[in-house]
């Protein structure tokens, strides 16, 4: 991280850059994997747009990491019938009432999304088990049936 110090990057910006670079895994340069260090050094030395505006680059990487993790949540929600792909009403209601931190998806911070993804994978596993039982909501959704409540 001496390279960053020589470029006048302050400690907070450095920590933000590492947090973004590792997609929220760590803020400490001591916890970087060797491959992450190599990749970051290469980027600093060979990408002038990255090198010239590190705070902007860090912000863009953080936004990208947030979008990727939110995408995982939404994909699982669609597979399990929590989200239709167009109407967010049912999904937002579930998020605010049942998600791990009981708040909307856009309010989850990067490090909080890992716990939400873990919850969503558990929900999907339950859905898959339930989809094997005829007559359940998961079974009806899995086979594209209208459901008994919609008669």
N, C-alpha and C positions, 0 to 999 in steps of 0.2 A: 504494500500500500504506500510505499515510499514514492512511487510514481505519482500517485494522487497528491501526496503532500507537496512534491516538487511543483506540481501544477497549481498549487494554491487552493486545493479543495479542502474545505473545512471538515471537521470531524462529523458533524451532523449530516452533511451532504454525502460523505463517504459511507456512513452507516445506511443512509437511504439508498444509495447506489447498490450496496451489497444486499440489502433486503430485496430490492427489485430484481437484482441479478439472480438471486436464488429463489425467486418467486415466493418470498415470505418465509423461507426456511430459517434464515439467520440474519442478524445485523452485524455480526462480528467477523472481521477478516480472519481471525484465528480459526473459525469454524468452516472456512471455505475448503472445498475439496481441491485437490491439485488440478484437476481438469478445469474447474471453475476459475481458478487463479490464472491458468494458462489462457483460457478463452477471454477473460476480462483484460488481461495484459495485451493480448493480440488486438482486441477491439480498441483499446486506448491508443495503441501505437499505429493502427492502420485505418481507422475510420475517423476522418477529420470531423464529420458532423457530430459524432458521438463525443469525440475529444473536446470539441469547441464549446459544447453546451451540455455538460454532464448532468446538471439538475433536470433539464428538459428530457434528456435521454432516460434518466432514472424514472421520471414521471411516466413517460411513455411505456417503459417496460412494466411498471407497476400496473398501469391500466390494462396492458395486455394480459398480465397474470390474473388480474381480477376477472376479465372477460372469459378467460379459459376456465377458471374454476366455476364461475356462474353458469357457463355452458354445460359443465358436467352435471350440475344440479338440475338445470332445466331438462337435459336429456333424460335423466332418471325420472323426473316428474312426468315427462311425456310418456315414457314406457310404462309407468305405473298408473296412468290415468289421472294424476293430480293436475296436469296441465294439458290443455288441448292443442297448444301451439299458437293459438290466436287470442283466446279469451283468458286473461290473467286473473279474473275475479276469484275463481275457485282456488287457484294456486296461491294467490296473495292471502286469502283467508286462511288457508292451511298454514302458510309460513308464519303468520302472525299469531295463530292459535296453537300450533303444534311443533314448529321447528325448534331446534335446540335453544336458541336465544329469543324466540318469540318476536321476531321482527322481520320486516320485508327483506327480500334478497339484496336489494341495492344498498341496504344499510349495514350489511355484513362487511367487516374489514377482512383483508386478505388472510390474516392468521386465523380468523374465526371461520372462514369458509372450509377449512380442513375438517373441522368438527361437524359442520353441516353436511359435507360430502360423506363423511363416515355414517352419519345418521341416514342419509339418503340411500346409501348402499345397503344398510340394514333394512330399511323400508322396502327396497327392491327385493331383497332376499325373502322377506315375508310375503310380498306380493306374488313371487314365483311359486312359493309353497301353497299359497291360498288359491292361485289360479288352477291348481290341479284338483281342486275340490268343486264339483258341479254345484251350481246354485249360489256361489259366493259372488260378491261384487267383482272381485279380481277375475274370477272365471268368466263372468259375463263380459267384462272389459276385454279380456284376453281374446275371446272369440267374437268380439264385435257385436254382442247381443245388446238389445236396448235396455235390459234391466227390468226387474219386477216393479220398481218404483215408478217407471215411466209408462206403465200401462194405462 
